[in-house]
Amino acid sequence: MRMVGLTGGIASGKSTVSSLFNHNSIPIVDADVIARDALKKGSGGYKKVVAEFGPDILQDDGHVDRLKLGRIVFSDASKRQLLNRLLAPYISSGIFLEISKLWIKGHKVIVLDIPLLFEAKLDKWTKPIVVVWVDPETQLRRLMERDNSTEEDARNRISAQMSLDLKKSQANIVIDNTGSLQDLQERFSEVLSEVKRPLTWTEFWLSRDGALSALLGVIMGVVVVKKFHAFSSL
C-alpha cells in the first residue's frame, strides 16, 4: 500500500488539495478530524486537556472552545507542547486505526493529511511526501482574510509551525499554491498522475492483496512439501 504524506502550513491550501485527492477517489486519513474527535466531550483526551488547562477553555455546553484553546497554545510554546503531548497518543492510535480500516478494504493508495507530519516524525512512514507551499506574504494575507484576525495573531499562528520553506526542502513533491485555483488544479493533475503510478513491489507486498498473495504462497508451499513427504514415504 502506498501511503502518501500530505502536509503544508496554515492557510497554505492543504485542505483544498486534500479535497481534490478525495474527489479523485483516493481515501484520506485526516489528522485534524481525528484530533477533533480526541477532544470530544467526555473522551479521554478531553478529560486530560480540561484537567491541565482548566474549565475556562470550555463553552457553556461543556465542549472545548477550540478558538480559545488555540489562542492560548499559539501564544505560548510550552502550553502548545503540553497540548501536543496530551493528545499525541489518541491522535496516533486514531491514525493507525483509520489506516488499518483502509488496508482491510484493499485500498492501494491512501493519503495521510497530517499538518505535523515532520514534527511528529511520521514522514518516515510515508512516500511520496507532498508539501503545499505558499510564500510568507501570501500565507499571512490569506490567514488574516480567512479568520478575520489581526496581523499579530496571524503571525503567532504561523510562527508556531515549522516553516513552509523547511517543509518544502524535505518534500518529494511540492505544490506551489501562490497562484489561482485553476493553477492549483493544473498542478494537482500532474501530482495525481505521479501518486497513482503502479505500486512498487515493496508497496504491493505491504498492501492487503500482497499480504494475501504471500499467505497463499506459504499455504501452497506447505501443501507441496506435505505431498512430497507423503510420496517419499511410499
matplotlib code that plots the C-alpha trace (Angstrom):
import matplotlib.pyplot as plt

x = [0.0, 1.3, 0.8, 1.2, 2.1, 0.3, 1.3, 1.7, 1.1, -1.9, -3.7, -1.4, -4.3, -3.5, -7.2, -8.1, -5.5, -6.8, -10.3, -9.0, -7.5, -10.8, -12.7, -10.5, -11.4, -8.3, -9.2, -7.9, -6.8, -7.3, -5.3, -7.4, -10.6, -9.0, -7.7, -11.2, -12.6, -9.9, -11.2, -14.9, -16.7, -16.2, -13.3, -10.0, -8.2, -10.9, -10.6, -6.8, -6.8, -9.5, -7.6, -4.5, -5.9, -8.9, -12.6, -12.0, -11.4, -15.0, -18.1, -21.4, -22.4, -19.2, -17.5, -14.0, -13.8, -11.3, -10.7, -10.0, -7.7, -6.0, -5.2, -3.7, -1.4, -0.4, 0.9, 2.8, 5.2, 5.2, 1.5, 1.4, 3.9, 1.8, -1.3, 0.6, 1.8, -1.7, -3.3, -0.5, -1.4, -5.1, -4.2, -1.6, -3.9, -6.7, -4.5, -3.3, -7.0, -8.0, -5.1, -5.9, -9.6, -8.4, -5.9, -8.6, -10.8, -7.9, -7.1, -3.7, -3.1, -4.2, -3.3, -2.3, -3.3, -1.2, -0.2, 2.5, 3.9, 7.5, 7.2, 5.5, 8.2, 5.5, 7.2, 9.4, 6.2, 5.0, 6.3, 6.0, 5.7, 3.6, 4.0, 1.6, 3.7, 3.0, 5.3, 5.1, 3.4, 0.6, 0.2, -0.1, -2.6, -4.8, -4.8, -5.9, -8.6, -9.8, -10.0, -10.6, -7.7, -5.1, -1.7, -0.2, -2.5, -1.8, 1.9, 1.8, -0.1, 2.3, 5.5, 4.1, 4.5, 7.5, 8.3, 7.0, 10.4, 11.8, 9.0, 9.5, 13.2, 12.1, 9.3, 9.3, 6.6, 5.9, 2.7, 3.1, -0.2, 0.6, -1.5, -5.1, -7.4, -7.0, -3.2, -3.6, -5.9, -3.5, -0.5, -2.6, -3.4, 0.4, 0.8, -2.2, -0.6, 2.5, 0.7, -1.4, 1.5, 1.8, 2.9, 6.5, 7.0, 7.6, 4.3, 2.5, 3.7, 2.5, -1.0, -3.8, -3.6, 0.2, -0.2, -2.9, -0.6, 2.2, -0.1, -1.4, 2.2, 3.1, 0.0, 0.8, 4.4, 3.2, 0.8, 3.6, 6.0, 3.4, 2.7, 6.4, 6.9, 3.8, 5.2, 8.7, 7.3, 5.6]
y = [0.0, 3.5, 6.0, 9.5, 12.1, 15.4, 18.5, 22.2, 25.2, 27.1, 28.9, 27.2, 25.4, 21.9, 21.2, 22.2, 19.7, 17.1, 17.6, 17.2, 13.8, 12.8, 13.9, 11.6, 8.6, 8.5, 8.0, 10.5, 9.9, 13.4, 14.1, 17.3, 15.3, 12.7, 15.5, 17.0, 13.5, 13.3, 16.5, 15.4, 16.0, 13.0, 11.4, 10.6, 13.4, 15.8, 14.9, 15.3, 18.6, 20.1, 18.8, 20.7, 23.8, 24.3, 24.9, 28.3, 26.6, 25.2, 26.6, 26.9, 23.5, 21.8, 21.4, 22.7, 26.2, 25.4, 29.1, 30.0, 27.0, 27.9, 31.4, 30.0, 27.5, 29.6, 32.3, 30.0, 27.4, 25.4, 25.1, 24.1, 21.4, 20.3, 20.0, 18.0, 15.6, 15.1, 14.4, 12.6, 9.1, 9.5, 11.0, 8.3, 5.5, 7.1, 7.4, 3.8, 2.6, 4.5, 3.2, -0.4, 0.1, 1.2, -1.6, -4.2, -2.7, -3.3, 0.3, 0.5, 4.3, 6.5, 10.0, 10.9, 14.5, 15.5, 19.1, 18.0, 15.3, 16.2, 17.3, 14.1, 12.0, 10.4, 11.4, 8.2, 6.1, 8.0, 8.3, 10.4, 13.4, 16.2, 19.7, 22.5, 25.7, 29.4, 32.4, 34.0, 37.2, 35.2, 32.9, 35.9, 37.7, 34.6, 33.7, 37.2, 37.2, 33.7, 34.1, 37.9, 38.0, 40.7, 40.6, 39.8, 36.8, 35.5, 35.8, 34.0, 31.1, 30.9, 31.1, 28.3, 25.9, 24.6, 26.9, 26.1, 26.6, 23.9, 21.6, 22.3, 21.3, 17.8, 17.1, 14.7, 16.7, 20.5, 22.1, 25.9, 27.4, 31.1, 31.4, 30.9, 27.9, 27.0, 27.0, 24.7, 22.3, 22.1, 21.3, 18.8, 16.9, 16.3, 15.3, 12.9, 11.1, 10.6, 9.4, 6.9, 5.3, 1.5, 0.3, -0.8, -4.4, -3.2, -1.2, -4.2, -6.6, -4.1, -4.0, -6.4, -8.1, -8.5, -10.0, -12.4, -13.4, -14.1, -16.1, -18.1, -18.8, -20.1, -22.3, -23.7, -24.3, -26.2, -28.4, -29.2, -30.2, -32.4, -34.1, -34.6, -36.2, -38.4, -39.6, -40.2, -42.4, -44.8]
z = [0.0, -0.9, 1.9, 0.6, 3.2, 2.7, 4.7, 4.5, 6.7, 8.0, 5.1, 2.5, 0.8, 2.1, 2.8, -0.8, -2.1, 0.3, -1.1, -4.6, -3.7, -2.1, -5.2, -7.3, -5.1, -3.1, 0.6, 3.2, 6.7, 8.2, 11.3, 12.0, 12.1, 14.4, 16.7, 16.9, 17.9, 20.5, 22.1, 22.0, 25.3, 27.7, 25.7, 27.3, 25.5, 26.6, 30.3, 30.2, 28.4, 30.7, 33.7, 32.6, 31.1, 33.4, 32.8, 31.3, 27.9, 27.9, 26.3, 28.2, 26.8, 28.2, 24.9, 24.3, 22.9, 20.2, 19.3, 22.9, 23.3, 20.1, 21.2, 24.4, 22.8, 19.8, 22.0, 24.4, 23.1, 26.4, 26.5, 22.9, 23.6, 26.6, 24.4, 21.8, 24.4, 25.9, 22.6, 20.7, 22.0, 20.9, 17.5, 16.8, 17.6, 15.6, 12.6, 12.9, 13.2, 10.0, 8.1, 9.2, 8.1, 4.6, 4.4, 5.2, 2.5, 0.0, -0.9, -2.7, -2.4, 0.6, 1.7, 5.2, 5.7, 8.7, 9.4, 11.8, 9.5, 10.1, 13.7, 14.7, 12.8, 10.7, 7.5, 7.6, 7.1, 4.0, 0.4, -1.5, 0.7, -0.8, 0.6, -0.3, -0.3, -0.5, 0.1, 3.6, 2.4, 0.7, 3.7, 6.1, 3.9, 3.4, 7.1, 8.1, 5.5, 6.3, 10.1, 10.2, 12.6, 13.4, 11.9, 15.3, 15.9, 12.4, 12.8, 16.1, 14.5, 11.6, 13.7, 15.9, 13.0, 11.2, 8.3, 4.9, 3.3, 5.6, 4.8, 1.1, 1.4, 2.7, 0.3, -2.6, -4.4, -4.0, -4.9, -5.3, -4.4, -4.7, -7.8, -8.7, -8.1, -11.7, -11.4, -8.4, -10.2, -13.1, -10.8, -8.9, -12.1, -12.6, -8.9, -9.2, -12.1, -10.1, -7.0, -8.9, -10.8, -10.4, -7.0, -6.4, -5.3, -1.8, -1.8, -3.3, -0.6, 2.1, 0.6, 1.5, -1.9, -1.4, 2.0, 0.8, -2.1, 0.3, 2.6, -0.4, -1.5, 2.0, 2.1, -1.4, -0.3, 2.8, 0.7, -1.8, 1.0, 2.6, -0.7, -1.3, 2.1, 1.6, -1.8, -0.3, 2.4, -0.1]

ax = plt.figure().add_subplot(projection="3d")
ax.plot(x, y, z, "-o")
ax.set_aspect("equal")
plt.show()
